[in-house]
Amino acid sequence: MSDLKNETGLLHPLLEWVKQDNTLMLFIRNGYVNIYYRGGNLLRLTHKTNGGYNSFFDPRYNKSQIPLPKLPTTLRNLKDVAAWLAGFPTLKQIMDISFSIHNKPEREFQQLIARENNCSPISGETEYFITDIEFSDSSIGARFDLLAIRWLAAERKNGRNCKAALIEMKYGDNALSGAAGLFKHIQDINVFLSDVNRYKSLLQTMETQFEQLDDLGLLQFEHPTNGFKVTVGSECKPEVIFVLANHNPRSSKLRAILDDSRIKEYEQSMHFDLKFFVANFAGYGFHSACMLPLSGIRQLFLR
């Protein structure tokens, strides 16, 4: 945090670059930092115990064999950081070509959701802040497409009444079923949330992530004048939200899944509130009014 935030910090130029390029997003994990482009990892920095950072760009992105810029594998000074910044345009081109060959729309839309709700012209009006994308923590056995904190507009005088939101994104109807489909996700999340200690650990991570992103100026909203601290109580049921992008209305697949008795069993879960995001006109701004329960999303098919 010191290297990112302080003007003389080693990583500060990277933070400033991200703020000026809305195709990039920065997220902090335990001991490392990811800078994402179109949902892919443009740069991963891992803190070295003896100082500096190991830097990594996955060469497997380079499907077209474009000559890679000369990039230091360790960041020790501002010259090393400048070399990476100079290489960003080429690395982004390499990733563009890779994504045109092996498309990853879910990850790209995850980053779009994060940008819309965290740092866009309308992010101060939305009610969910994305604290992480592609979250994975093997120590607590958790994997989620997006983590978010719901902070209702009517409760912005302080941050005591926030709620966790665990979000899974599905792009197209082919992603709705199978080993990574809706029902399997619900089952896995239910198992995870039944473990109170693992859930508390996740909440602590989310609160820290929010505080760090806000401290770095990566969240745009009107701050309470009397100060605040966002907290999420473990006694408050989280929302489990599915974002179903580009469903084909002529397909019966989604309707059949929503009518499945196995899904309906979780409509009144003791561990979470099951929700489905429905866009308010076009866009990915998250508001509580856009989150429908299972009965609400099923009602849409009756219109």
FENJO-V655267 format. One line per field, one symbol per residue. phi: phi as a letter, one per 40 degrees, with the letter a starting at -180 (. if undefined). A space follows every 50 residues. Layout:
# FENJO-V655267
phi: ???
This chain:
# FENJO-V655267
phi: .ccccccccccddcccccccbccbbbbbbcgabbbbbfgbccabbbcccc hgacbabcccccccfcdcccbccbcbaccccccccccddccccccdcccc cbcbcdcccdcccccccbabcbccccbbbccabfcabccbgbaacababc bcccbccabcbcbcbbbbbbbgccccbgcbcdccccdccccccccccccc cccccccccdccccccgcbbaccdccgaacbbcccccccbbbbbcfcccc ccccdccccccccccccbccbabcbbcbccgchbccbdccbccdcccccc ccc
